[in-house]
Amino acid sequence: MLVAMSKRLHAARTFEHVIETILEDTISLHGAEYGNVQLPIGDNLVIVAQRGLTEPFLRTFMSVRKDDGCACGRALRLRKTIVIKDVEKDAEFAAFVQDAKAAGFRAVQSTPLFTSDSLLLGIVSTHFASVHVPTPIELNTLQLYSAVAADHAYGLLGNAALDEKAKQMNEALYASLLSTA
């Protein structure tokens, strides 16, 4: 599966297409119902791509700090994959349980996307409608894929700064939300 995912990734020729491919591949790998990719702006994360998440959820998670108790905030802070098997039973996630219920998910995983030089590209998260833990093979595959994906994305970024690209993509995502509201 990793080979097929890497081929799709390397077929992507723009930064935005790489981000969309990362999202699609990760949702498919995990068999998840929902997902998003966040990129850093300063010390925060902003959503730049998503599948299936509600507008209220997207507004709540428009900007996430590393000290937030959500999975992506923890992944940013701890620099490792965070799996929350059941958000309703996770004390650190308690502030976001109502948002999760309204969005229709019960479990989440968030994985940092680091280049081979340990630069953080962003975080990819998958959300599951039921209590769930990705298998060790799924998590290992995502870990291997994340370095390939981050390296390829950074290679396509060129001279653009990551935080500027993140702002641009985040603004486009939320502008499309407002136009459909």
Secondary structure, DSSP 4 states (H G I P E B T S, - for coil): -HHHHHHHHHH--SHHHHHHHHHHHHHHHHT-SEEEEEEEETTEEEEEEEES--HHHHHHTSEEETTSSSHHHHHHHHTS-EEES-GGG-GGGGGGHHHHHHHT-SEEEEEEEE-TT--EEEEEEEEESSS----HHHHHHHHHHHHHHHHHHHHHHTTS-HHHHHHHHHHHHHHHHHHH-
